[in-house]
C-alpha cells in the first residue's frame, strides 16, 4: 500500500467510525420496537453524513498535522492517537461553546463537559480507528512497532 492510500484509509476510518457508532447508539436508544425501518435507515445515513463532514474538517485542519508530528517523532501509538483524537474533537467544541455564551463559571464548566465529555469520545474513537488503520496497513518491512 502506498503512503497516500494509507493516509486515505486512516482518514476514512477515523471519519466514518464515530458516525456509525453514534447512529448505532441512537438506534439502540430508540427502542427498535414497532419502528419504521425505512426512517431508521434514513436517519442513520443522515447522521453519518453530517458527522463524516464535521470529522473530515477536524481531520484535515487539526488531525493530519498532529498525526504527522507524532509519526515523525516515532511516538504514534494507540495512547497518543486516542488522546490527540480526544483533544482534536473536544477543543473546538469547547471553544465554540465558550464564545457562544456569556462567560461565567457555570458556562465554562458546561462548555468543558460538552467539549470533552460529549464530543471528546467521538474524537477518541476516531483517533483509535485512525491509528488502527495506519498500524495495520503498514508494509511488513516497515512494521517495527509492537502493539501495546
PEBEL-V458081 format. One record per residue. N is the residue number from 0. RES is the residue in one letter. SS is DSSP state (h for helix, s for strand, l for the rest). Layout:
{{N	RES	SS} {N	RES	SS}}
This chain:
{{0	X	l} {1	X	l} {2	X	h} {3	X	h} {4	X	h} {5	X	h} {6	X	h} {7	X	h} {8	X	h} {9	X	h} {10	X	h} {11	X	h} {12	X	h} {13	X	h} {14	X	h} {15	X	h} {16	X	h} {17	X	h} {18	X	h} {19	X	h} {20	X	h} {21	X	h} {22	X	h} {23	X	h} {24	X	h} {25	X	h} {26	X	h} {27	X	h} {28	X	h} {29	X	l} {30	X	l} {31	X	l} {32	X	l} {33	X	l} {34	X	l} {35	X	l} {36	X	h} {37	X	h} {38	X	h} {39	X	h} {40	X	h} {41	X	h} {42	X	h} {43	X	h} {44	X	h} {45	X	h} {46	X	h} {47	X	h} {48	X	h} {49	X	h} {50	X	h} {51	X	h} {52	X	h} {53	X	h} {54	X	h} {55	X	h} {56	X	h} {57	X	h} {58	X	h} {59	X	h} {60	X	h} {61	X	h} {62	X	h} {63	X	h} {64	X	h} {65	X	h} {66	X	h} {67	X	h} {68	X	h} {69	X	h} {70	X	h} {71	X	h} {72	X	h} {73	X	l} {74	X	l} {75	X	l} {76	X	l} {77	X	h} {78	X	h} {79	X	h} {80	X	h} {81	X	h} {82	X	h} {83	X	h} {84	X	h} {85	X	h} {86	X	h} {87	X	h} {88	X	h} {89	X	h} {90	X	h} {91	X	h} {92	X	h} {93	X	h} {94	X	h} {95	X	h} {96	X	h} {97	X	h} {98	X	h} {99	X	h} {100	X	l} {101	X	l} {102	X	l} {103	X	l} {104	X	h} {105	X	h} {106	X	h} {107	X	h} {108	X	h} {109	X	h} {110	X	h} {111	X	h} {112	X	h} {113	X	h} {114	X	h} {115	X	h} {116	X	h} {117	X	h} {118	X	h} {119	X	h} {120	X	h} {121	X	h} {122	X	h} {123	X	h} {124	X	h} {125	X	h} {126	X	h} {127	X	h} {128	X	h} {129	X	h} {130	X	h} {131	X	h} {132	X	h} {133	X	h} {134	X	h} {135	X	l} {136	X	l} {137	X	l} {138	X	l} {139	X	l} {140	X	l} {141	X	l} {142	X	l} {143	X	l} {144	X	l} {145	X	l} {146	X	l} {147	X	l}}
